[in-house]
Amino acid sequence: MKDLYDILKKEKYKKIKFKVTKTHHLLIKATINNVKGDFILDTGASNSCVGFESIELFKLAAGNSKTKAAGAGAIGMFTQIAKMNKLKLGNWKNDDFNLVIFDLSHVNSALEQHKVKPVQGIIGADVLIHGKAVIDYENRYLYLI
């Protein structure tokens, strides 16, 4: 799919590498507020999020949220929100990025059972839609504009 990159490059897309874990999760490096972390790239997650334990790490100003989170195996979880953050994936960036904050322990417990390193969060559909994402699974690249 080399042609795909050539086409997307002309459209000013940014190319971001991801890895596939033993659990078949897509793992991507992200920088939030100038701090790097490991994230799952999840097309099924409506919002990007981090765990409560990462509030200080990413220098987040957490505020109250009326939203309850739901995910694989968990519903009705308490959340907070952090607004106006800086997100960087490779050379792509968003300087006005909102994050949902909730308990990611169930995600990391599942990863650790398979001897996969824990993650700090999830990059979800909010980023993918905003960046008009194209995912090249074969070559393991995410493209955002």
C-alpha positions in Angstrom: 0.0 0.0 0.0 2.8 2.4 -0.7 0.5 4.3 -3.0 -1.7 5.1 0.0 1.1 7.1 1.7 1.8 9.0 -1.5 -1.8 10.0 -1.9 -2.3 11.0 1.8 1.0 12.9 1.9 -0.2 15.1 -1.0 -3.3 15.8 1.2 -1.0 16.9 4.1 -1.8 13.9 6.3 0.7 13.1 9.1 2.0 9.5 9.3 2.0 8.0 12.8 3.4 4.5 13.6 1.6 2.1 15.9 2.3 -1.4 17.2 0.0 -4.4 17.7 0.3 -6.0 21.1 0.0 -9.7 21.9 -3.6 -9.0 22.8 -4.2 -7.5 19.4 -4.6 -4.0 20.7 -3.2 -1.1 18.7 -0.6 0.6 20.8 0.4 4.2 20.0 2.7 6.8 21.6 1.1 10.1 22.5 2.2 13.2 24.2 -0.2 15.1 26.4 0.9 18.5 27.7 4.5 17.6 26.8 4.5 14.3 28.6 4.8 11.0 26.7 2.7 8.0 27.3 1.5 4.7 25.9 -2.1 4.6 24.6 -4.5 2.1 23.0 -5.8 3.3 19.7 -9.5 2.3 19.9 -11.9 3.1 17.1 -14.7 1.9 19.3 -14.0 4.3 22.2 -16.1 7.5 21.7 -13.7 9.7 23.7 -10.0 9.7 24.4 -9.3 9.2 28.0 -6.7 8.7 30.7 -6.8 6.9 34.1 -7.2 8.8 37.4 -3.6 7.8 38.3 -2.3 9.9 35.3 -3.8 13.2 36.3 -0.6 14.5 37.8 1.6 12.8 35.2 0.0 14.7 32.3 -0.6 18.0 34.3 -4.3 17.8 33.9 -6.8 20.3 35.4 -9.5 17.7 36.2 -13.0 19.0 36.6 -16.4 17.4 37.4 -18.3 15.6 34.7 -21.9 14.4 34.7 -21.0 11.7 32.1 -20.8 8.1 33.2 -18.4 5.9 31.2 -19.1 2.5 29.8 -16.7 0.1 28.2 -16.0 -3.5 27.7 -17.1 -5.2 30.9 -17.9 -2.0 32.8 -20.8 0.5 32.9 -21.8 3.5 34.9 -18.2 4.5 35.9 -17.5 7.9 37.5 -15.6 10.3 35.2 -13.9 13.6 35.3 -13.0 15.9 32.4 -9.8 17.8 31.6 -10.2 20.6 29.0 -7.8 22.5 26.8 -4.9 20.1 26.8 -2.2 19.7 24.1 -2.1 16.4 22.3 0.6 15.2 20.0 0.7 12.0 18.0 3.9 11.9 15.9 3.9 15.3 14.0 0.2 15.7 14.3 -1.1 18.0 17.1 -4.2 19.4 18.7 -3.8 22.3 21.1 -7.3 22.4 22.4 -8.0 18.8 23.4 -10.4 17.5 26.0 -9.8 14.2 27.9 -12.2 12.0 29.9 -10.6 10.7 33.1 -11.8 7.5 34.5 -10.7 4.2 36.2 -8.6 2.3 33.7 -7.6 -0.4 36.1 -9.9 -3.0 34.4 -8.1 -2.3 31.1 -4.6 -2.6 32.5 -5.5 -5.7 34.6 -6.5 -7.4 31.4 -3.3 -6.3 29.6 -1.1 -7.4 32.6 -2.8 -10.9 32.6 -1.3 -11.3 29.1 2.1 -9.8 30.2 1.5 -6.6 28.2 2.7 -3.3 29.7 -0.1 -1.1 31.1 -1.2 2.0 29.2 -1.9 5.5 30.4 -5.0 5.9 28.3 -7.0 5.4 25.2 -7.0 7.5 21.9 -10.6 7.3 20.7 -13.0 8.3 17.9 -13.0 11.9 18.9 -9.4 12.2 17.7 -9.9 9.9 14.7 -12.9 11.9 13.5 -11.3 15.3 14.1 -8.1 14.2 12.3 -10.0 12.5 9.4 -8.2 9.3 10.3 -7.1 6.7 7.8 -5.7 3.5 9.4 -3.3 1.3 7.4 -3.4 -2.0 9.4 -1.1 -3.8 7.1 1.8 -1.4 7.5 0.7 -0.2 11.0 0.3 3.5 10.3 -2.3 5.9 11.4 -2.7 9.0 9.2 -4.3 12.2 10.5 -4.7 15.6 8.9 
